Amino acid sequence: MLARLACLPVALALASLSNAQEFNIDFHTASGSPSAAYGAAAAQPGVWNAIPAVVTLGAVTPTPLVDVNGAATSVGLRLQAGGAFTPAYNGFNNWTWNNPATTGDDEALMDDIVDVGGGYPTGPLSQVRVRINGLPSKLYDIYTYSFAPDNYLPGNGGSPWLTNVQVVGSPDGIQTVGALDWPAAGHTYLETYAKHTVLVTAGTPLDIFVTAGAPNLGFGSLNGIQIVESVPPPVNFCTSGTSTSGCVPLLTASVNPNTALSNNCLLSVANLEGQKTGLIFYGIDNSGFVPQTWGTSTSFLCVKAPTQRTVTQPTGGVAGLCDGSMLLDFGAFLLANPGSLGQPFATGNKVYAQAWYRDPPAPKTTNLSNGVELTFVP
């Protein structure tokens, strides 16, 4: 049976897994806090933490956070000054403005902010550091809301108040957020929010830096943050060969494997030659590898050596037809073979898998499927 690509949802509603650590955060609540039904840009409904916009120079006691289910956690948040601190240039404080285009939960999140301050018109830029401690080792998507609710006013000279957002450790770099007015479509990437993906290691704080952006350097904004567990889907790559019976096999994965090898990561191959034998093999480093032709057939070797074979399997089906298949519980294989290539795997490690099967009339008497790239998750 063909198992299509699937990934666990990153935005669970109020039925998150018990070990999930996902958070909704609203800074300053002059306009109230969003309801638990509000998912914002991350489509993550749940309880919103109401955090006062109190930014200081010195040590800050972290504010404990509840997760999207309202459960207490060991995760805490600090708002601290970063970069140049210049109270004469706006400073840091609670600030609110009624944007006429926002209503309901959008208004509750977006119309009251941490005023990041800045260097308007020529002074040194101020900066807010949001430091979050206690997150477990996971891959996260960080949604940072940085829209100035007064952007529609003419006093900004026809340019929106822009805000630069950096999530330390994210490959997504600094992102600039801002729009002249509330978008008609609602939350819009780089108009109302930035999105960064980052791998957090337990014991290491997550730092988010927010700074006013050019050309209006006095008006940085921080409305809120959502922290979402990110489970990237497996990625198919490379090209399947065509068998002598015209079969084009397809290798897919149900989910990425977790480091505990407990989440039923199923590798399945469909459209194989019937009544043949085959196996799935994998490698752990495809850097710089260019797929190699498989003799004079249409197949390509997609996985760089060294490789690890798994168990040999019959394809079933009917000879001459393309109704054969193979199925492998990848985690179960690794558990049963603790000395196999790459073990033990850590969060973020990659595996590159491919299927091999017999095809006696073919130039090499065998053929190959496409490849699939897996990333280990916590």
C-alpha positions in Angstrom: 0.0 0.0 0.0 1.3 3.4 -0.9 1.7 5.7 2.1 1.6 9.3 0.9 4.0 11.9 2.4 2.6 13.0 5.7 3.8 15.1 8.6 2.5 15.7 12.1 0.6 19.0 12.3 2.8 21.8 13.7 -0.2 23.8 14.8 -2.3 21.7 17.2 -5.4 23.1 18.7 -6.2 22.4 22.3 -5.4 18.7 21.8 -1.6 19.0 21.8 0.6 16.1 22.8 1.3 16.0 26.5 5.0 16.8 25.9 4.3 19.6 23.5 5.9 23.0 24.3 4.0 25.5 22.2 3.2 29.0 23.3 1.1 32.1 22.3 2.4 35.4 23.8 0.7 38.8 23.7 2.7 41.8 24.8 0.8 44.6 26.5 -3.0 44.2 27.0 -4.5 47.6 26.7 -6.7 46.2 24.0 -7.2 42.9 25.8 -5.8 39.5 24.9 -6.9 37.3 22.1 -9.3 34.5 22.8 -8.1 30.8 22.9 -9.9 30.3 19.6 -7.5 32.7 17.9 -4.7 31.0 15.9 -3.1 34.1 14.3 -0.7 33.6 11.4 0.6 30.3 12.9 -2.9 28.8 12.9 -2.2 27.8 16.5 -5.3 28.4 18.7 -4.8 28.2 22.5 -4.3 30.2 25.6 -2.4 33.5 25.2 0.1 34.6 27.8 -0.4 38.3 28.7 3.1 39.8 29.1 3.5 43.5 30.3 5.8 45.5 28.1 8.4 46.1 30.8 11.9 46.3 29.4 14.8 46.9 31.7 18.6 47.3 31.6 19.4 45.0 34.5 18.7 41.4 35.4 15.0 40.4 34.9 13.1 37.7 36.7 11.6 35.5 33.9 7.8 35.5 33.6 6.6 31.9 33.6 4.6 30.8 30.6 1.7 28.5 30.2 1.4 26.4 27.0 -1.4 26.6 24.5 -3.4 24.2 26.7 -3.1 26.5 29.7 -0.8 24.1 31.5 2.1 25.5 33.6 5.6 24.9 32.3 9.2 25.5 33.3 9.6 27.9 30.3 10.1 31.6 31.2 10.4 34.8 29.2 12.4 38.0 29.8 12.2 41.3 28.1 15.6 43.0 28.2 17.3 46.0 26.6 19.9 45.2 24.0 22.2 47.3 21.9 22.2 51.1 22.8 19.7 52.1 25.4 18.6 55.7 24.9 15.6 56.8 26.9 15.6 60.2 25.1 14.6 58.4 21.9 11.3 56.9 22.8 12.7 54.3 25.2 10.8 51.1 25.9 7.3 51.1 27.2 3.7 49.9 26.7 2.1 51.7 23.8 -1.3 51.4 22.2 -3.2 52.8 19.2 -6.6 52.0 17.8 -6.1 50.9 14.2 -9.6 51.3 12.6 -9.0 48.3 10.3 -8.4 45.7 13.1 -11.2 44.2 15.1 -11.7 41.4 17.6 -8.7 39.1 18.3 -6.6 40.9 15.6 -7.1 44.1 17.5 -6.3 42.5 20.9 -3.0 41.3 19.6 -1.9 44.0 17.2 -3.2 47.4 18.6 -1.0 47.3 21.7 2.8 46.8 21.6 6.2 46.9 23.2 7.5 50.2 21.8 11.0 49.1 20.9 12.2 52.7 20.5 15.0 53.6 18.2 17.4 56.4 17.1 14.9 58.9 15.7 16.0 60.9 14.0 19.7 60.3 14.2 20.5 58.7 17.6 21.8 55.2 18.2 19.2 52.4 17.7 17.6 50.8 20.8 16.9 47.1 20.8 14.7 44.7 22.7 15.9 41.2 23.5 13.3 38.6 24.2 15.0 35.8 26.0 13.1 32.5 26.5 14.6 29.9 28.8 13.6 26.3 29.4 12.5 25.1 25.9 13.2 21.4 25.3 15.4 20.4 22.4 13.2 20.7 19.3 12.9 22.4 16.0 10.6 25.4 16.3 8.9 27.9 14.0 8.9 31.4 15.7 6.3 33.9 14.6 7.2 37.4 15.7 4.5 40.1 15.3 6.0 43.5 14.5 3.3 45.7 13.0 2.8 49.3 14.1 -0.9 49.9 14.5 -0.5 53.6 13.6 1.1 52.8 10.2 -1.9 54.2 8.4 -1.3 57.7 9.7 0.1 60.3 7.3 2.8 61.4 9.8 5.2 58.7 8.9 5.9 60.3 5.5 4.3 57.7 3.4 6.6 54.9 4.6 5.6 52.3 7.2 7.3 52.0 10.5 9.5 49.0 9.9 10.9 46.6 12.5 13.9 44.2 12.1 13.6 40.8 13.7 16.4 38.3 14.3 16.2 34.9 15.9 19.6 33.8 17.1 20.6 30.5 15.5 18.0 30.6 12.7 19.3 30.3 9.2 16.5 32.7 8.1 18.5 35.8 9.1 17.2 39.2 9.9 13.7 39.9 8.6 12.1 43.3 8.2 8.4 43.6 9.0 6.0 46.5 8.2 3.1 47.7 6.0 1.4 51.0 5.4 -1.9 49.6 6.8 -3.4 46.5 8.1 -3.5 44.0 5.1 -6.9 43.3 3.7 -6.2 39.6 3.8 -5.2 39.8 7.5 -1.9 38.5 8.8 0.7 38.6 6.0 4.3 37.5 6.0 6.7 40.4 6.4 3.8 42.9 6.7 2.5 41.8 10.1 4.9 39.1 11.2 8.3 37.5 10.7 8.8 33.7 10.7 12.0 31.9 11.6 12.8 28.3 12.0 15.4 27.4 14.7 16.7 24.3 16.4 16.8 24.8 20.2 19.0 22.8 22.4 17.8 22.2 26.0 19.7 24.4 28.4 20.4 27.1 25.8 18.1 30.2 25.8 16.2 31.2 22.7 17.0 34.9 21.9 14.9 37.1 19.7 16.3 40.6 18.9 13.9 43.3 17.8 15.1 46.7 16.4 13.6 49.7 14.6 14.2 49.5 10.9 15.0 52.1 8.3 13.9 54.6 7.1 11.9 55.6 10.3 14.4 54.6 13.0 12.2 55.7 15.9 9.3 53.3 15.8 10.1 49.6 16.2 7.1 47.4 17.3 6.6 44.1 19.1 3.0 42.9 19.3 3.5 39.2 20.3 5.2 35.9 19.6 4.0 32.4 18.8 6.3 29.4 19.4 5.3 26.4 17.3 6.9 22.9 17.2 8.1 22.3 13.7 8.1 18.8 12.2 9.5 19.1 8.7 8.1 16.5 6.3 10.3 14.0 4.6 11.6 15.2 1.2 11.6 13.1 -2.0 14.5 13.7 -4.3 16.3 12.1 -7.3 14.5 10.2 -10.1 13.2 6.6 -10.2 14.2 4.4 -13.1 11.7 2.7 -15.3 11.7 -1.1 -15.1 11.6 -3.4 -18.1 7.9 -3.9 -17.5 7.4 -0.1 -17.5 7.1 0.3 -13.7 8.2 3.5 -12.1 8.5 2.9 -8.3 7.8 5.6 -5.7 9.5 5.6 -2.3 7.8 7.7 0.3 8.0 8.1 4.1 5.0 8.6 6.5 6.9 10.9 8.9 10.4 11.8 9.9 11.9 9.4 12.5 12.3 10.6 16.1 15.4 10.0 18.1 13.6 7.5 20.4 12.8 5.5 17.2 9.2 5.1 18.4 7.0 7.1 16.0 6.4 4.5 13.2 8.4 6.1 10.5 7.2 3.9 7.6 9.2 3.7 4.3 7.0 2.3 1.6 7.7 1.6 -2.1 4.8 1.4 -4.5 4.6 0.6 -8.3 7.3 -2.1 -8.1 7.6 -5.1 -10.5 5.5 -7.9 -9.1 7.1 -11.2 -7.9 10.6 -9.7 -7.4 12.8 -9.2 -4.4 14.3 -5.9 -3.2 15.4 -3.9 -0.2 15.7 -0.4 1.1 19.1 1.0 1.9 20.3 4.3 3.3 23.3 6.6 3.8 23.9 9.4 6.2 25.8 12.1 4.2 24.9 13.2 0.8 27.0 16.4 0.8 28.4 17.1 -2.6 27.0 13.9 -4.1 25.8 13.9 -7.7 23.4 11.0 -8.6 25.2 8.4 -10.7 23.8 6.5 -13.6 23.0 2.9 -12.9 24.7 1.2 -15.8 22.9 2.0 -19.0 19.4 1.8 -17.4 17.2 4.8 -16.6 17.9 4.5 -12.8 20.3 6.6 -10.8 22.1 5.8 -7.6 20.9 8.7 -5.4 22.7 7.9 -2.1 26.3 8.5 -1.3 28.5 5.7 0.2 28.9 4.3 2.8 25.4 2.8 2.8 23.5 0.4 5.0 21.2 -2.3 3.7 18.0 -3.2 5.5 16.1 -6.5 5.2 15.4 -8.2 1.8 11.8 -8.4 1.0 9.5 -10.0 -1.7 7.5 -7.4 -3.7 4.4 -9.6 -3.9 1.9 -8.7 -6.7 1.7 -10.3 -10.1 4.7 -11.0 -12.4 4.8 -8.5 -15.3 2.6 -6.0 -13.5 3.5 -2.9 -11.5 1.5 -3.9 -8.4 4.5 -4.9 -6.2 5.4 -3.1 -3.0 7.8 -3.0 0.0 7.3 -1.6 3.5 9.9 -0.9 6.2 9.4 0.4 9.7 12.6 2.3 9.8 12.6 2.9 13.6 12.0 -0.8 14.3 14.9 -1.7 12.0 17.2 0.6 13.8 16.1 -0.6 17.2 16.7 -4.2 16.1 20.1 -3.3 14.6 21.8 -0.9 17.1 25.1 -1.2 15.3 23.7 -0.1 11.9 25.2 2.9 10.1 24.8 6.3 11.9 23.6 5.2 15.2 22.9 6.7 17.7 21.0 9.5 15.8 20.5 13.0 17.2 18.0 15.7 16.5 18.7 17.2 13.1 20.7 14.3 11.7 19.9 13.3 8.1 19.3 10.0 6.5 19.0 9.4 2.7 17.1 6.3 1.7 16.5 4.5 -1.7 15.0 1.2 -2.8 16.8 -1.5 -4.9 15.0 -4.4 -6.6 15.7 -7.2 -9.0 14.8 -6.8 -12.7 16.7 -9.6 -14.6 16.2 -8.2 -18.1 17.6 -4.8 -17.1 21.2 -3.9 -18.0 22.4 -4.4 -14.4 19.7 -7.0 -13.7 18.4 -4.5 -11.0 16.8 -1.1 -10.8 16.4 1.7 -8.3 13.7 4.0 -7.0 13.8 7.7 -6.2 15.4 8.8 -2.9 13.8 10.2 0.3 15.6 12.5 2.7 14.7 12.1 6.4 15.5 14.4 9.3 15.5 13.1 12.9 13.2 15.0 15.2 13.1 14.9 19.0 
